[in-house]
Amino acid sequence: MFPIRPYRSTGTLDSASGAAAAAIKARAAEWEVELIETPESLTMLVWGCALSLIPEGHSARLELSAPEKRLIGTLQDTATTLLDSLGVAVRWDRVDEGALAPGLSLLRVARIWQRTPGFIRVRLAGEEAARFGQGGLHFRLLLPPPGRAPQWPRVAANGRTLWPEGEDAPHRAVYTTAAQQADWLEFDIFRHAGSPTCDWADRARPGETAGIIGPGGGGCPEASRLWLFGDETALPAIARTLTEAPGEVRAVLRCAPEDMADLAPDPRVRRCDDLLAALDGADFGAPEDRHVWFAGPAAEAREARRRLVARGLGKREFTAAAYWG
């Protein structure tokens, strides 16, 4: 049974359907998402959505379907940007020109406090907060440069999202929803020097507007056996995953013991000083329905990916994410 996707949009390409097909295939391979090819159409399945290219003589039609309205806008932006790079224009049946970027919500600061020695907890409130606890672990916090009035990304006439540039370009850091109810969400910021988000958290006051866009970044891996490895920056994502993992899960963290206070009683969690050594020492068992998740500095994520491949894990059996650096 196919998932229900009640939101739809159609776009028309005047030419270059062959180039468009090649670009969609390349993007599907890059993102490692499912691609369905038939004599009549080419369909990429991503984010629970479908993007279909349907050749019509020398032109082509794009059909989008999604479970949420915001994802239609995201697909329009993705397809338009991809085809613009080929010099191919898309005429959409409808575009929310001038609207806030798909998935962007303007919430208000409700509370900010030092949760542990290393982490700041932020609570944002607003009617749209509830959706950031669904559909993905992460979101982007958009911070205008200090002293500048917020300029939010908006939808252009062609379906692309136009982001403020130059002096108005926002800082776009990714965070994990740590807690959420109907009208608020919370997230944790690892305190470190030179962080625009830490500087913002130190000066922000209740009632101020904050822009967040998402959710995204994937959800909890659904493997029956899951191993999690991460440094301080990955602690919020690991804590969230521990609450959602459907099967057996083990976590190894490289961070200060006092920042692990909430996780310390959990027998599934242990601390280490060397993430790569912990990765090498882990016994992942048989390959059936397992997943290894690693997040930390870029250099370690690259090395973790190399070591996992060398141990015979397939690309769908692990995630190695660069959270900084």
C-alpha positions, 0 to 999 in steps of 0.5 A: 500500500502506498502512503497517503500524500494529500498535497500535490503540485505540478510543474511544466518543463519546456525542454531538456527532459533527458537532462532533468532525468539525469539530474534527478538520478544523480541526486537520488544516488547522492542522497541514497534514496529510492528511485523508481524508473518505468517507461512512463516516468521517473520517481524519486522518493524522499522525506515521505514524498514523491517527485515524478518526472513524466516525459511528454514529447520534447517537454516534460511534467513534474508531479509532486506529492507530499503528506504535508503542505510545507514539504510541497514547498520544499520539493518545489525549491529542491527541483527548481534549484536542481534544474536551474543549474541546467538552465531548465526552468519550471512553471509551477501550477501554484507558488506561495510567492512571498510566503515564509520559507517552507517549514519556517516558524517564528516562535518566541523565547520563553525561557533560557537556563544553564541545564548542566555545566556544559549545556544551555537549555532553551524553550521556544513557544508558539502554535507551531511548536508541536510539529517540531517533535515529529518527522525528524530529530533536528531543525535549524535555528536562524539567527540574524546578525547582531544589531540587524533586524531579522530578514527571513527567507521567503519563497520567490515567484519560481518556487525557490527559497531566497535567503537573505545575503550579505549583512543580513545573512542569518547564522543557521545552526542545527539542533535537536528537539529535546522536549516538546509539547503542544505549544513549546519545544526545548533544545540544548546548546553545547556551550563553547567559545566562539559560538554565535548561538551561545552568544545569542542565548546569553543576550536573548530575553523572553518574548523575543522572536526566534526563527526555526526551520524544519523538522528534518535530518532523519529520525531514529534508525529503525534497526532492531540492534542500534549502536550510537557513538558521539561527542558532546555535540551529539549528546542531545541527538543520542538522548532523543534516540534512546527514548525512541529506539524500537529495539536493542540500543547501546550508546557510547559518549565522549563528554564530561560526566556531569553533562551525562547526569540524566543518562548515567543511570541508563545501563545502555550508556557508557562514557569513553575518552576515545570514540574511534577506539570504542568504535573499533572495540564494539562487537556489532554481531551478525549483519541482520537488521543492525545500524551503527550511528556515529556523530562528532567532528568531521575528521573523526566522522570520515575516519569512522566511515572508513573503518566501518566500510573496512569492517564490511558494513554496507552503506545502509547499515551505518550513519557517520555524520559531521556535527562540527569541524 
